[in-house]
Amino acid sequence: MRAIRRNILEKIDCKSKALIEKHYGLVNSVANFMMIKFNGLINRDDLVEFGIMGLIDAAIKFDPQKNDNFKIYAITRIKGSILDGIRKLDYMPRNIRELSGRIEKTYFKLEQRFGRMPSDEEVANELGTSIEDFNDMLFKIRGASFLMDKDFMGIEKAYVESLETLEAKGPSAVESLLIDERKSMLMEHIETLEETEKNVLMLYYYEELTLKEIGVIMKLTESRICQIHSKAILKLRSKIKFYENIA
């Protein structure tokens, strides 16, 4: 990746290089923030490498006539590059990925059977385990849920989405409509979650608090917040698949 970065830097103009040099500190800031968000599950050096590529991309594509704040634009690009890079790492142990997939399929199967989202007790029963063991499973797959959530979680702050649509190629009117429809559908699904689950998602994705900070606010342990987060993500993924299946 460093060789690729060098090749890119050799080809870009002086104005873009100046933007990169001036705002390089943003990469460390975002990487540190993401380290906390991912509870230290990802190597920081990897985050920095991904973030640098995002900053370079931002410097090359930045158009001051469309965006008057490079810092916000760059942060968006850096975060996006880090998340894309993490997804490609596939660092999760096979047994954790399989466990996550097994629970998600169970939610999907039970929702098809009942026509509603199943309770914790129903899921645990279908898995042939106790509520305590089910909660332990949710904690074990916390890393998998952190990776999976960005596959569909379009609930970043509004400015993030708007900046993303300001690339030179820009989305067509149809693509813009699909983005709005997808976001609307997701918010409808979120409203079907339990209040505690909704609160965790909103504090984590909208307010960008860490799980530890959310635990303090909600007077729950960090491990319990991890469980709630994992369960909410799996429920949403199951709901999206359920509605795609009947569409």
PyMOL commands that set and color helices and strands:
alter all, ss='L'
color gray80, all
select helices_A, chain A and resi 2-11+14-22+25-37+44-61+70-89+94-114+120-127+131-140+142-151+158-164+173-191+195-206+211-218+222-246
alter helices_A, ss='H'
color red, helices_A
deselect
rebuild
show_as cartoon
